[in-house]
């Protein structure tokens, strides 16, 4: 009985850490992965480096993106921070 009373605070602390830290991070990672999988040609994105571009071609692990009319670069899908929604 003493062991249970001594371990109870640690169990409660681990449960609090799970619900406050670990679970929200897992949910955010899942949402980000779903967003990356749903990207298609013509979508506006913001890269991790802060570059706003338009998707030109979608490949298995890479995206070809247009930075302006003349420049097309290839980036990894993990470099996409978020999809830029039209705010109009």
PyMOL commands that set and color helices and strands:
alter all, ss='L'
color gray80, all
select helices_A, chain A and resi 2-37+77-79
alter helices_A, ss='H'
color red, helices_A
select strands_A, chain A and resi 44-47+52-58+62-66+72-76+80-83
alter strands_A, ss='S'
color yellow, strands_A
deselect
rebuild
show_as cartoon
